Amino acid sequence: MEQLKDRTVSATKQSTHTRYWIVAMLFLITSVNYGDRATLSIVGSPMSQALGLDSIAMGYIFSGFSWAYVIGQIPGGLLLDRFGSKRVYLCSIITWSLFTFVQGFIDIFPGGSVVAVLFLLRFLVGLCESPAFPGNSRIVAAWFPAQERGTASAIFNSAQYFATVIFAPIMGWLTHAVGWTHVFFFMGGVGFVAAVLWQKVIYPPKRHPTLSQQELEYMEAGGALTNLDAPAETDTKGKKTTSAPVISKKAAIKDLLASRMMLGIYLGQYCINALTYFFITWFPVYLVQARHMSILEAGFIAAIPAICGFLGGISGGVISDFLLSRGVSLTWSRKIPIIGGMLLSTSMVACNYIDTEWLVVAFMALAFFGKGVGALGWAVMSDTAPKEVAGLSGGIFNTVGNLSGIVTPIAIGYIIAATGSFNGALVYVGVHALIAIFAYLVIVGKIERLNLSKQFDA
């Protein structure tokens, strides 16, 4: 009987593969998302020379994105829970692409106003992108059974590396051939195209035109939360009703912040994001200023560690789900890749002791690969977030994680200004990898879905 059940599940799994198209769309949109974030790092060196910006000013400008990104996380999560992933995310794509495009006109502003205007535009890009990753997490939770979430989350999360692989060489070439302002025009235009594709591809599971009943049943049997974006029903008077409980948001936030498991996950994500923000802000500048590469060389060479990060990102999810399928607990199926990946990431510190260019690239590639393997925070979030407040939970998680996007660029800017070297910056980032290991080994404990203590508003 059990064998027959297994064969039935296997058959239903193969009926359609709509969920794979959904994660492919998340991968594409996240690639554009990170391409827009990375524009400033690629054009940073020539732009700072053209506009007369020092390292401290650049540090603050780099951080402008993250100030708004952090501020927008919890409101973005609430919007996702209220209006659904498709609509909120579509508005997000359109607006962040618009503000990216407008940055191409920054050179028309005079003198000191450039810093303020550029900070503001980066702030607006961050604000508009804030629902993106909580939205990704909600969509993965809705579309994928538990045994596939690690891979699905790794796929969309690995897009941050793929974005560098694809867009860094293009942006480097545009900067070299036609000028740095055209990078913003190009990425803004790509975002507008992506918005059109999003509208055509993304639907809630139960409203998707090509999803078969068999695939839906397979997803639900594995724990997919297919009702996350289900439309509200109406009563005989036309008023909206819902079968789901009305959640007290204040009580939910209190429960999330009182959970030792969630606090450990938040700290881990903060530290992992320190590595992310080094690579998408200062890394190309490091190649130009510390390793004396041209901006064209930096654009192409930056793609090498990014390829390794992409491969690591996919590998981390596959390894995690493989361990889970082999009977390893959910807790250790997630922790083993995270801890191992963070250990590999500390290899970047070795660059302080070598001068050979290919060795520098090799160690950075190894560190980026490790960071990719360990970047399973969103899979963990899909496993642990209370289903009633999946968007809010993702918003808080991303709020804490992206505080690192504020602190890291500014801290590195001050380290460079004080020491005249990137050596301290690499140590700073490497230490964060060790703290992430501590968080998952000591603080997090068992990984499981958190249950809210209070279900209804008073």
Contacts in CASP RR format, 6 or more apart in sequence:
PFRMAT RR
TARGET T0000
AUTHOR 0000-0000-0000
METHOD contacts of the structure
MODEL  1
MEQLKDRTVSATKQSTHTRYWIVAMLFLITSVNYGDRATLSIVGSPMSQA
LGLDSIAMGYIFSGFSWAYVIGQIPGGLLLDRFGSKRVYLCSIITWSLFT
FVQGFIDIFPGGSVVAVLFLLRFLVGLCESPAFPGNSRIVAAWFPAQERG
TASAIFNSAQYFATVIFAPIMGWLTHAVGWTHVFFFMGGVGFVAAVLWQK
VIYPPKRHPTLSQQELEYMEAGGALTNLDAPAETDTKGKKTTSAPVISKK
AAIKDLLASRMMLGIYLGQYCINALTYFFITWFPVYLVQARHMSILEAGF
IAAIPAICGFLGGISGGVISDFLLSRGVSLTWSRKIPIIGGMLLSTSMVA
CNYIDTEWLVVAFMALAFFGKGVGALGWAVMSDTAPKEVAGLSGGIFNTV
GNLSGIVTPIAIGYIIAATGSFNGALVYVGVHALIAIFAYLVIVGKIERL
NLSKQFDA
9 218 0 8 1.000
9 221 0 8 1.000
11 214 0 8 1.000
12 214 0 8 1.000
12 215 0 8 1.000
12 217 0 8 1.000
12 218 0 8 1.000
13 215 0 8 1.000
13 218 0 8 1.000
15 212 0 8 1.000
15 214 0 8 1.000
15 215 0 8 1.000
15 218 0 8 1.000
16 210 0 8 1.000
16 211 0 8 1.000
16 212 0 8 1.000
16 214 0 8 1.000
16 215 0 8 1.000
17 215 0 8 1.000
18 208 0 8 1.000
18 210 0 8 1.000
18 211 0 8 1.000
18 212 0 8 1.000
18 215 0 8 1.000
19 143 0 8 1.000
19 144 0 8 1.000
19 148 0 8 1.000
19 152 0 8 1.000
19 211 0 8 1.000
19 215 0 8 1.000
19 219 0 8 1.000
21 201 0 8 1.000
22 139 0 8 1.000
22 143 0 8 1.000
22 201 0 8 1.000
22 202 0 8 1.000
23 140 0 8 1.000
23 143 0 8 1.000
23 144 0 8 1.000
23 152 0 8 1.000
23 155 0 8 1.000
23 156 0 8 1.000
24 155 0 8 1.000
25 197 0 8 1.000
25 198 0 8 1.000
25 201 0 8 1.000
25 202 0 8 1.000
26 136 0 8 1.000
26 139 0 8 1.000
26 140 0 8 1.000
26 155 0 8 1.000
26 156 0 8 1.000
26 159 0 8 1.000
27 155 0 8 1.000
27 156 0 8 1.000
27 158 0 8 1.000
27 159 0 8 1.000
27 162 0 8 1.000
28 159 0 8 1.000
28 194 0 8 1.000
28 197 0 8 1.000
29 89 0 8 1.000
29 93 0 8 1.000
29 132 0 8 1.000
29 159 0 8 1.000
29 194 0 8 1.000
29 198 0 8 1.000
30 132 0 8 1.000
30 133 0 8 1.000
30 136 0 8 1.000
30 156 0 8 1.000
30 157 0 8 1.000
30 159 0 8 1.000
30 160 0 8 1.000
30 163 0 8 1.000
31 159 0 8 1.000
31 160 0 8 1.000
31 162 0 8 1.000
31 163 0 8 1.000
31 166 0 8 1.000
31 167 0 8 1.000
32 93 0 8 1.000
32 97 0 8 1.000
32 163 0 8 1.000
32 187 0 8 1.000
32 190 0 8 1.000
32 191 0 8 1.000
32 194 0 8 1.000
33 96 0 8 1.000
33 129 0 8 1.000
33 132 0 8 1.000
33 159 0 8 1.000
33 163 0 8 1.000
34 159 0 8 1.000
34 160 0 8 1.000
34 163 0 8 1.000
34 164 0 8 1.000
34 280 0 8 1.000
35 163 0 8 1.000
35 164 0 8 1.000
35 167 0 8 1.000
35 187 0 8 1.000
36 96 0 8 1.000
36 97 0 8 1.000
36 100 0 8 1.000
36 125 0 8 1.000
36 129 0 8 1.000
36 187 0 8 1.000
36 188 0 8 1.000
36 191 0 8 1.000
37 65 0 8 1.000
37 125 0 8 1.000
37 129 0 8 1.000
37 280 0 8 1.000
38 163 0 8 1.000
38 164 0 8 1.000
38 167 0 8 1.000
38 168 0 8 1.000
38 171 0 8 1.000
38 280 0 8 1.000
39 100 0 8 1.000
39 103 0 8 1.000
39 171 0 8 1.000
39 183 0 8 1.000
39 184 0 8 1.000
39 187 0 8 1.000
40 47 0 8 1.000
40 61 0 8 1.000
40 62 0 8 1.000
40 65 0 8 1.000
40 122 0 8 1.000
40 281 0 8 1.000
41 62 0 8 1.000
41 280 0 8 1.000
41 281 0 8 1.000
41 282 0 8 1.000
41 283 0 8 1.000
41 284 0 8 1.000
41 285 0 8 1.000
42 168 0 8 1.000
42 171 0 8 1.000
42 172 0 8 1.000
42 175 0 8 1.000
42 183 0 8 1.000
42 284 0 8 1.000
42 295 0 8 1.000
42 298 0 8 1.000
42 299 0 8 1.000
42 302 0 8 1.000
43 171 0 8 1.000
43 175 0 8 1.000
43 180 0 8 1.000
43 183 0 8 1.000
43 184 0 8 1.000
44 58 0 8 1.000
44 180 0 8 1.000
44 284 0 8 1.000
44 285 0 8 1.000
45 284 0 8 1.000
45 285 0 8 1.000
45 288 0 8 1.000
45 289 0 8 1.000
45 295 0 8 1.000
45 298 0 8 1.000
46 175 0 8 1.000
46 179 0 8 1.000
46 180 0 8 1.000
46 295 0 8 1.000
47 53 0 8 1.000
47 180 0 8 1.000
48 54 0 8 1.000
48 57 0 8 1.000
48 58 0 8 1.000
50 107 0 8 1.000
50 180 0 8 1.000
51 106 0 8 1.000
51 107 0 8 1.000
51 111 0 8 1.000
51 114 0 8 1.000
53 61 0 8 1.000
53 114 0 8 1.000
53 115 0 8 1.000
54 417 0 8 1.000
55 413 0 8 1.000
55 416 0 8 1.000
55 417 0 8 1.000
56 413 0 8 1.000
56 414 0 8 1.000
56 417 0 8 1.000
57 115 0 8 1.000
58 285 0 8 1.000
58 413 0 8 1.000
59 281 0 8 1.000
59 409 0 8 1.000
59 410 0 8 1.000
59 412 0 8 1.000
59 413 0 8 1.000
60 115 0 8 1.000
60 119 0 8 1.000
60 409 0 8 1.000
60 410 0 8 1.000
61 115 0 8 1.000
61 118 0 8 1.000
61 119 0 8 1.000
61 122 0 8 1.000
62 122 0 8 1.000
62 281 0 8 1.000
62 282 0 8 1.000
62 409 0 8 1.000
62 410 0 8 1.000
63 405 0 8 1.000
63 406 0 8 1.000
63 407 0 8 1.000
63 409 0 8 1.000
63 410 0 8 1.000
64 119 0 8 1.000
64 122 0 8 1.000
64 123 0 8 1.000
64 126 0 8 1.000
64 406 0 8 1.000
65 122 0 8 1.000
65 123 0 8 1.000
65 125 0 8 1.000
65 126 0 8 1.000
65 129 0 8 1.000
65 405 0 8 1.000
66 126 0 8 1.000
66 277 0 8 1.000
66 402 0 8 1.000
66 403 0 8 1.000
66 404 0 8 1.000
66 405 0 8 1.000
66 406 0 8 1.000
66 409 0 8 1.000
67 123 0 8 1.000
67 406 0 8 1.000
68 122 0 8 1.000
68 123 0 8 1.000
68 124 0 8 1.000
68 125 0 8 1.000
68 126 0 8 1.000
68 127 0 8 1.000
68 130 0 8 1.000
69 126 0 8 1.000
69 127 0 8 1.000
69 129 0 8 1.000
69 130 0 8 1.000
69 398 0 8 1.000
69 402 0 8 1.000
69 405 0 8 1.000
70 130 0 8 1.000
70 399 0 8 1.000
70 402 0 8 1.000
70 403 0 8 1.000
70 405 0 8 1.000
70 406 0 8 1.000
71 127 0 8 1.000
71 130 0 8 1.000
72 126 0 8 1.000
72 127 0 8 1.000
72 130 0 8 1.000
72 131 0 8 1.000
72 399 0 8 1.000
73 130 0 8 1.000
73 134 0 8 1.000
73 394 0 8 1.000
73 395 0 8 1.000
73 396 0 8 1.000
73 398 0 8 1.000
73 399 0 8 1.000
73 402 0 8 1.000
74 392 0 8 1.000
74 395 0 8 1.000
74 396 0 8 1.000
74 399 0 8 1.000
75 130 0 8 1.000
76 88 0 8 1.000
76 130 0 8 1.000
76 131 0 8 1.000
76 134 0 8 1.000
76 391 0 8 1.000
76 395 0 8 1.000
77 131 0 8 1.000
77 134 0 8 1.000
77 135 0 8 1.000
77 391 0 8 1.000
77 392 0 8 1.000
77 394 0 8 1.000
77 395 0 8 1.000
78 249 0 8 1.000
78 391 0 8 1.000
78 392 0 8 1.000
79 88 0 8 1.000
79 131 0 8 1.000
80 88 0 8 1.000
80 89 0 8 1.000
80 131 0 8 1.000
80 134 0 8 1.000
80 135 0 8 1.000
80 138 0 8 1.000
80 391 0 8 1.000
81 389 0 8 1.000
81 390 0 8 1.000
81 391 0 8 1.000
81 392 0 8 1.000
84 138 0 8 1.000
84 204 0 8 1.000
84 228 0 8 1.000
84 229 0 8 1.000
85 135 0 8 1.000
85 138 0 8 1.000
85 139 0 8 1.000
85 142 0 8 1.000
85 202 0 8 1.000
85 204 0 8 1.000
85 228 0 8 1.000
85 229 0 8 1.000
86 198 0 8 1.000
86 199 0 8 1.000
86 202 0 8 1.000
86 203 0 8 1.000
86 204 0 8 1.000
86 229 0 8 1.000
88 131 0 8 1.000
88 135 0 8 1.000
89 131 0 8 1.000
89 132 0 8 1.000
89 135 0 8 1.000
89 198 0 8 1.000
89 202 0 8 1.000
90 195 0 8 1.000
90 198 0 8 1.000
90 199 0 8 1.000
92 128 0 8 1.000
92 129 0 8 1.000
92 130 0 8 1.000
92 131 0 8 1.000
92 132 0 8 1.000
93 191 0 8 1.000
93 194 0 8 1.000
93 195 0 8 1.000
93 198 0 8 1.000
94 192 0 8 1.000
94 195 0 8 1.000
95 124 0 8 1.000
95 128 0 8 1.000
96 125 0 8 1.000
96 126 0 8 1.000
96 128 0 8 1.000
96 129 0 8 1.000
96 191 0 8 1.000
97 187 0 8 1.000
97 188 0 8 1.000
97 189 0 8 1.000
97 190 0 8 1.000
97 191 0 8 1.000
97 192 0 8 1.000
97 194 0 8 1.000
97 195 0 8 1.000
98 188 0 8 1.000
99 121 0 8 1.000
99 124 0 8 1.000
99 125 0 8 1.000
99 128 0 8 1.000
100 125 0 8 1.000
100 184 0 8 1.000
100 187 0 8 1.000
100 188 0 8 1.000
100 191 0 8 1.000
101 184 0 8 1.000
101 185 0 8 1.000
101 187 0 8 1.000
101 188 0 8 1.000
101 189 0 8 1.000
102 121 0 8 1.000
102 184 0 8 1.000
103 118 0 8 1.000
103 121 0 8 1.000
103 122 0 8 1.000
103 125 0 8 1.000
103 184 0 8 1.000
104 181 0 8 1.000
104 182 0 8 1.000
104 183 0 8 1.000
104 184 0 8 1.000
104 185 0 8 1.000
105 181 0 8 1.000
106 114 0 8 1.000
106 117 0 8 1.000
106 118 0 8 1.000
106 121 0 8 1.000
106 181 0 8 1.000
106 184 0 8 1.000
107 114 0 8 1.000
107 181 0 8 1.000
109 117 0 8 1.000
130 398 0 8 1.000
133 378 0 8 1.000
133 394 0 8 1.000
133 395 0 8 1.000
133 398 0 8 1.000
134 390 0 8 1.000
134 391 0 8 1.000
134 393 0 8 1.000
134 394 0 8 1.000
134 395 0 8 1.000
134 397 0 8 1.000
134 398 0 8 1.000
135 391 0 8 1.000
136 153 0 8 1.000
136 156 0 8 1.000
136 378 0 8 1.000
137 153 0 8 1.000
137 378 0 8 1.000
137 381 0 8 1.000
137 382 0 8 1.000
137 385 0 8 1.000
137 390 0 8 1.000
137 391 0 8 1.000
137 394 0 8 1.000
137 397 0 8 1.000
138 228 0 8 1.000
138 229 0 8 1.000
138 390 0 8 1.000
138 391 0 8 1.000
138 394 0 8 1.000
139 202 0 8 1.000
140 149 0 8 1.000
140 152 0 8 1.000
140 153 0 8 1.000
140 156 0 8 1.000
140 378 0 8 1.000
140 382 0 8 1.000
141 149 0 8 1.000
141 224 0 8 1.000
141 225 0 8 1.000
141 228 0 8 1.000
141 382 0 8 1.000
141 385 0 8 1.000
141 387 0 8 1.000
141 390 0 8 1.000
142 204 0 8 1.000
142 205 0 8 1.000
142 224 0 8 1.000
142 225 0 8 1.000
142 226 0 8 1.000
142 227 0 8 1.000
142 228 0 8 1.000
142 229 0 8 1.000
143 152 0 8 1.000
143 205 0 8 1.000
143 219 0 8 1.000
143 224 0 8 1.000
143 226 0 8 1.000
144 152 0 8 1.000
144 219 0 8 1.000
144 224 0 8 1.000
144 382 0 8 1.000
145 218 0 8 1.000
145 219 0 8 1.000
145 221 0 8 1.000
145 222 0 8 1.000
145 223 0 8 1.000
145 224 0 8 1.000
146 222 0 8 1.000
146 223 0 8 1.000
146 324 0 8 1.000
146 330 0 8 1.000
146 383 0 8 1.000
147 222 0 8 1.000
147 321 0 8 1.000
147 324 0 8 1.000
147 325 0 8 1.000
148 321 0 8 1.000
149 321 0 8 1.000
149 379 0 8 1.000
149 382 0 8 1.000
149 383 0 8 1.000
150 317 0 8 1.000
150 320 0 8 1.000
150 321 0 8 1.000
150 334 0 8 1.000
150 376 0 8 1.000
150 379 0 8 1.000
150 382 0 8 1.000
151 314 0 8 1.000
151 317 0 8 1.000
151 318 0 8 1.000
151 320 0 8 1.000
151 321 0 8 1.000
152 379 0 8 1.000
153 317 0 8 1.000
153 376 0 8 1.000
153 377 0 8 1.000
153 378 0 8 1.000
153 379 0 8 1.000
153 382 0 8 1.000
154 313 0 8 1.000
154 314 0 8 1.000
154 315 0 8 1.000
154 316 0 8 1.000
154 317 0 8 1.000
154 318 0 8 1.000
154 320 0 8 1.000
154 375 0 8 1.000
154 376 0 8 1.000
154 379 0 8 1.000
155 314 0 8 1.000
156 378 0 8 1.000
157 313 0 8 1.000
157 372 0 8 1.000
157 375 0 8 1.000
157 376 0 8 1.000
157 377 0 8 1.000
157 378 0 8 1.000
158 309 0 8 1.000
158 310 0 8 1.000
158 312 0 8 1.000
158 313 0 8 1.000
158 314 0 8 1.000
158 372 0 8 1.000
158 375 0 8 1.000
160 276 0 8 1.000
160 280 0 8 1.000
161 306 0 8 1.000
161 307 0 8 1.000
161 308 0 8 1.000
161 309 0 8 1.000
161 310 0 8 1.000
161 312 0 8 1.000
161 313 0 8 1.000
161 368 0 8 1.000
161 372 0 8 1.000
162 306 0 8 1.000
162 310 0 8 1.000
163 306 0 8 1.000
164 279 0 8 1.000
164 280 0 8 1.000
164 302 0 8 1.000
164 303 0 8 1.000
164 305 0 8 1.000
164 306 0 8 1.000
165 303 0 8 1.000
165 306 0 8 1.000
165 307 0 8 1.000
165 310 0 8 1.000
167 187 0 8 1.000
168 284 0 8 1.000
168 299 0 8 1.000
168 300 0 8 1.000
168 302 0 8 1.000
168 303 0 8 1.000
168 306 0 8 1.000
169 299 0 8 1.000
169 300 0 8 1.000
169 303 0 8 1.000
170 186 0 8 1.000
171 183 0 8 1.000
171 186 0 8 1.000
171 187 0 8 1.000
171 299 0 8 1.000
172 183 0 8 1.000
172 295 0 8 1.000
172 296 0 8 1.000
172 298 0 8 1.000
172 299 0 8 1.000
172 300 0 8 1.000
173 296 0 8 1.000
174 180 0 8 1.000
174 182 0 8 1.000
174 183 0 8 1.000
174 186 0 8 1.000
175 182 0 8 1.000
175 183 0 8 1.000
175 295 0 8 1.000
175 296 0 8 1.000
176 294 0 8 1.000
176 295 0 8 1.000
176 296 0 8 1.000
203 209 0 8 1.000
204 226 0 8 1.000
204 228 0 8 1.000
204 229 0 8 1.000
204 230 0 8 1.000
205 211 0 8 1.000
205 216 0 8 1.000
205 219 0 8 1.000
205 224 0 8 1.000
205 226 0 8 1.000
206 216 0 8 1.000
206 226 0 8 1.000
206 227 0 8 1.000
206 230 0 8 1.000
207 231 0 8 1.000
216 226 0 8 1.000
219 226 0 8 1.000
220 226 0 8 1.000
225 387 0 8 1.000
225 390 0 8 1.000
227 244 0 8 1.000
228 387 0 8 1.000
228 390 0 8 1.000
232 240 0 8 1.000
232 241 0 8 1.000
232 242 0 8 1.000
233 240 0 8 1.000
233 241 0 8 1.000
233 242 0 8 1.000
233 243 0 8 1.000
234 240 0 8 1.000
234 241 0 8 1.000
235 241 0 8 1.000
244 388 0 8 1.000
245 388 0 8 1.000
245 455 0 8 1.000
245 456 0 8 1.000
246 456 0 8 1.000
246 457 0 8 1.000
247 388 0 8 1.000
247 389 0 8 1.000
247 452 0 8 1.000
247 455 0 8 1.000
247 456 0 8 1.000
247 457 0 8 1.000
248 454 0 8 1.000
248 455 0 8 1.000
248 456 0 8 1.000
248 457 0 8 1.000
248 458 0 8 1.000
249 389 0 8 1.000
249 392 0 8 1.000
251 452 0 8 1.000
251 453 0 8 1.000
251 454 0 8 1.000
252 386 0 8 1.000
252 388 0 8 1.000
252 389 0 8 1.000
252 392 0 8 1.000
252 393 0 8 1.000
252 452 0 8 1.000
252 454 0 8 1.000
253 392 0 8 1.000
253 396 0 8 1.000
255 386 0 8 1.000
255 450 0 8 1.000
255 452 0 8 1.000
255 453 0 8 1.000
255 454 0 8 1.000
256 262 0 8 1.000
256 386 0 8 1.000
256 392 0 8 1.000
256 393 0 8 1.000
256 396 0 8 1.000
256 450 0 8 1.000
257 263 0 8 1.000
257 396 0 8 1.000
259 450 0 8 1.000
260 443 0 8 1.000
260 444 0 8 1.000
260 445 0 8 1.000
261 384 0 8 1.000
261 444 0 8 1.000
261 445 0 8 1.000
261 446 0 8 1.000
261 447 0 8 1.000
261 448 0 8 1.000
261 450 0 8 1.000
262 384 0 8 1.000
262 397 0 8 1.000
262 450 0 8 1.000
263 443 0 8 1.000
264 439 0 8 1.000
264 440 0 8 1.000
264 443 0 8 1.000
264 444 0 8 1.000
265 377 0 8 1.000
265 380 0 8 1.000
265 381 0 8 1.000
265 384 0 8 1.000
265 397 0 8 1.000
265 439 0 8 1.000
265 444 0 8 1.000
266 396 0 8 1.000
266 397 0 8 1.000
266 400 0 8 1.000
266 401 0 8 1.000
267 400 0 8 1.000
267 435 0 8 1.000
267 436 0 8 1.000
267 439 0 8 1.000
267 443 0 8 1.000
268 377 0 8 1.000
268 401 0 8 1.000
268 435 0 8 1.000
268 436 0 8 1.000
268 439 0 8 1.000
268 440 0 8 1.000
269 377 0 8 1.000
269 397 0 8 1.000
269 398 0 8 1.000
269 400 0 8 1.000
269 401 0 8 1.000
270 400 0 8 1.000
270 401 0 8 1.000
270 403 0 8 1.000
270 404 0 8 1.000
270 432 0 8 1.000
271 342 0 8 1.000
271 404 0 8 1.000
271 432 0 8 1.000
271 433 0 8 1.000
271 435 0 8 1.000
271 436 0 8 1.000
271 439 0 8 1.000
272 342 0 8 1.000
272 371 0 8 1.000
272 374 0 8 1.000
272 375 0 8 1.000
272 377 0 8 1.000
272 401 0 8 1.000
272 432 0 8 1.000
272 433 0 8 1.000
272 436 0 8 1.000
273 401 0 8 1.000
273 402 0 8 1.000
273 404 0 8 1.000
273 405 0 8 1.000
273 408 0 8 1.000
274 404 0 8 1.000
274 405 0 8 1.000
274 407 0 8 1.000
274 408 0 8 1.000
274 428 0 8 1.000
274 429 0 8 1.000
274 432 0 8 1.000
275 345 0 8 1.000
275 367 0 8 1.000
275 371 0 8 1.000
275 429 0 8 1.000
275 430 0 8 1.000
275 432 0 8 1.000
275 433 0 8 1.000
276 371 0 8 1.000
276 375 0 8 1.000
276 404 0 8 1.000
277 404 0 8 1.000
277 405 0 8 1.000
277 408 0 8 1.000
277 409 0 8 1.000
278 408 0 8 1.000
278 412 0 8 1.000
278 425 0 8 1.000
278 429 0 8 1.000
279 305 0 8 1.000
279 306 0 8 1.000
279 368 0 8 1.000
279 371 0 8 1.000
281 408 0 8 1.000
281 409 0 8 1.000
281 412 0 8 1.000
282 409 0 8 1.000
282 412 0 8 1.000
282 413 0 8 1.000
282 422 0 8 1.000
282 425 0 8 1.000
283 302 0 8 1.000
283 305 0 8 1.000
283 364 0 8 1.000
284 295 0 8 1.000
284 298 0 8 1.000
284 299 0 8 1.000
284 302 0 8 1.000
286 422 0 8 1.000
286 425 0 8 1.000
287 293 0 8 1.000
287 297 0 8 1.000
287 298 0 8 1.000
287 299 0 8 1.000
287 301 0 8 1.000
287 302 0 8 1.000
288 294 0 8 1.000
288 295 0 8 1.000
288 298 0 8 1.000
289 422 0 8 1.000
290 421 0 8 1.000
290 422 0 8 1.000
291 357 0 8 1.000
291 360 0 8 1.000
293 301 0 8 1.000
301 361 0 8 1.000
304 361 0 8 1.000
304 364 0 8 1.000
304 365 0 8 1.000
305 361 0 8 1.000
305 364 0 8 1.000
305 365 0 8 1.000
305 367 0 8 1.000
305 368 0 8 1.000
305 369 0 8 1.000
306 368 0 8 1.000
307 365 0 8 1.000
308 365 0 8 1.000
308 366 0 8 1.000
308 368 0 8 1.000
308 369 0 8 1.000
309 365 0 8 1.000
309 368 0 8 1.000
309 369 0 8 1.000
309 370 0 8 1.000
309 371 0 8 1.000
309 372 0 8 1.000
310 372 0 8 1.000
311 369 0 8 1.000
312 369 0 8 1.000
312 370 0 8 1.000
312 372 0 8 1.000
312 373 0 8 1.000
313 372 0 8 1.000
313 373 0 8 1.000
313 374 0 8 1.000
313 375 0 8 1.000
315 337 0 8 1.000
315 372 0 8 1.000
315 373 0 8 1.000
316 337 0 8 1.000
316 372 0 8 1.000
316 373 0 8 1.000
316 374 0 8 1.000
316 375 0 8 1.000
316 376 0 8 1.000
317 337 0 8 1.000
317 376 0 8 1.000
317 379 0 8 1.000
319 336 0 8 1.000
319 337 0 8 1.000
319 373 0 8 1.000
320 333 0 8 1.000
320 334 0 8 1.000
320 336 0 8 1.000
320 337 0 8 1.000
320 376 0 8 1.000
320 379 0 8 1.000
321 333 0 8 1.000
323 332 0 8 1.000
323 333 0 8 1.000
323 336 0 8 1.000
324 330 0 8 1.000
324 333 0 8 1.000
328 336 0 8 1.000
330 383 0 8 1.000
330 447 0 8 1.000
330 448 0 8 1.000
331 445 0 8 1.000
331 446 0 8 1.000
331 447 0 8 1.000
331 448 0 8 1.000
334 376 0 8 1.000
334 377 0 8 1.000
334 379 0 8 1.000
334 380 0 8 1.000
334 383 0 8 1.000
334 447 0 8 1.000
335 440 0 8 1.000
335 441 0 8 1.000
335 444 0 8 1.000
335 447 0 8 1.000
337 373 0 8 1.000
337 374 0 8 1.000
337 376 0 8 1.000
338 373 0 8 1.000
338 374 0 8 1.000
338 376 0 8 1.000
338 377 0 8 1.000
338 436 0 8 1.000
338 437 0 8 1.000
338 440 0 8 1.000
339 374 0 8 1.000
339 437 0 8 1.000
339 440 0 8 1.000
339 441 0 8 1.000
340 370 0 8 1.000
340 373 0 8 1.000
340 374 0 8 1.000
340 437 0 8 1.000
341 369 0 8 1.000
341 370 0 8 1.000
341 371 0 8 1.000
341 372 0 8 1.000
341 373 0 8 1.000
341 374 0 8 1.000
342 370 0 8 1.000
342 371 0 8 1.000
342 374 0 8 1.000
342 433 0 8 1.000
342 434 0 8 1.000
342 436 0 8 1.000
342 437 0 8 1.000
343 370 0 8 1.000
343 433 0 8 1.000
343 437 0 8 1.000
344 366 0 8 1.000
344 367 0 8 1.000
344 369 0 8 1.000
344 370 0 8 1.000
344 371 0 8 1.000
344 373 0 8 1.000
345 367 0 8 1.000
345 368 0 8 1.000
345 370 0 8 1.000
345 371 0 8 1.000
345 374 0 8 1.000
345 430 0 8 1.000
345 433 0 8 1.000
346 367 0 8 1.000
346 430 0 8 1.000
346 433 0 8 1.000
346 434 0 8 1.000
347 363 0 8 1.000
347 366 0 8 1.000
347 367 0 8 1.000
348 363 0 8 1.000
348 364 0 8 1.000
348 367 0 8 1.000
348 426 0 8 1.000
348 429 0 8 1.000
348 430 0 8 1.000
349 426 0 8 1.000
349 427 0 8 1.000
349 430 0 8 1.000
350 363 0 8 1.000
351 360 0 8 1.000
351 363 0 8 1.000
351 364 0 8 1.000
351 426 0 8 1.000
352 423 0 8 1.000
352 424 0 8 1.000
352 426 0 8 1.000
352 427 0 8 1.000
354 360 0 8 1.000
354 363 0 8 1.000
371 433 0 8 1.000
377 397 0 8 1.000
380 447 0 8 1.000
381 393 0 8 1.000
381 394 0 8 1.000
381 397 0 8 1.000
383 447 0 8 1.000
383 448 0 8 1.000
383 449 0 8 1.000
384 393 0 8 1.000
384 447 0 8 1.000
384 448 0 8 1.000
384 449 0 8 1.000
384 450 0 8 1.000
385 391 0 8 1.000
385 393 0 8 1.000
385 394 0 8 1.000
385 397 0 8 1.000
385 449 0 8 1.000
385 450 0 8 1.000
386 393 0 8 1.000
386 449 0 8 1.000
386 450 0 8 1.000
386 451 0 8 1.000
386 452 0 8 1.000
387 449 0 8 1.000
388 452 0 8 1.000
388 455 0 8 1.000
389 452 0 8 1.000
393 450 0 8 1.000
404 432 0 8 1.000
408 428 0 8 1.000
408 429 0 8 1.000
411 428 0 8 1.000
412 422 0 8 1.000
412 425 0 8 1.000
412 428 0 8 1.000
412 429 0 8 1.000
413 425 0 8 1.000
415 422 0 8 1.000
415 424 0 8 1.000
415 425 0 8 1.000
415 428 0 8 1.000
416 422 0 8 1.000
416 425 0 8 1.000
END
